[in-house]
Every structure is written in structure tokens, then in C-alpha cells.
Amino acid sequence: MDADISKLLEDIPEKPPRSKLEPHADVINALRRKRRTYREIAQFFREHLAITVAPSTIHDFVRVRRRREKRSLVSSADRPVALPRTAAEDDAQQKIAALKRRIPAEGPQPLFTYQEEEPLKLRRKPVANNVD
């Protein structure tokens, strides 16, 4: 980035948080980890922090941050995490690789043959004997 633009960006002050709950995000997260309901968290804020807030507001606050975390986790993943595979998965992967390496015995057969002075002749498909 250009040095002039970097200087301009540094001079711009940060905006204050839009939500009155923003400074207390860690408190909300701690209470949610302790399995407190939004109603209980609103009551905690009223009694201990002198902040009146509706339970639905706390819910919306938590939901928005959870979505942001999910997006940042998905976008920050540069490479997929390799999970340990089971023996069955390894066997399946080996079978798939063998099938991909296999060369077909003969190419696909045309459904008909065309000769300019003769009518079309459909080729019959070989019938497999299904003897059980």
C-alpha cells in the first residue's frame, strides 16, 4: 500500500461501538458458557451493571457475533484440515484410485453405423447372462 494512503488511514479515528453491549461481550460469552438464558443475562445486567437491555437484544447480539465467527473461520481456512482416516476409508480410497487408474478394455461402441448409400444399422447390445 502506498505510504500516503497508509498515513491517511492511520489518521482516521475508529468509530465507537454501535452497541452498548459491545464492551460487555466477554461477560455475555461467560454467562452463555455457564448456560444462562438471555432473560437471566438481562437481569444480571440490570442488577450488577445498571444497564437495561431486553433479552431479545442480547440474543441478536450473540447471534450476529456467532455468524461473524463462522464466516471468519471459513474464510481464514487456507487449507483443509486433514482428519485421521479409518481403515475402511483407506480401503475405499485405494479402490477408488485403482478404478481411476484402470484403462477401459475397449472404447465406447457407437450405437449405429453410417454408410452413405445404405440405411442406418443399429448395433445390438450384447446381452449379459445373468445366471444366479
Buried (B, 14 or more C-beta within 10 A) or exposed (E): EEEEEEEEEEEEEEEEEEBEBEEBBEBBEEBBEEEBEBEBBBBBBEEEEEBEBEBEBBBBBBEEBEEEEEEEEEEEEEEEEEEEEEEEEEEEEEEEEEEEEEEEEEEEEEEEEEEEEEEEEEEEEEEEEEEE
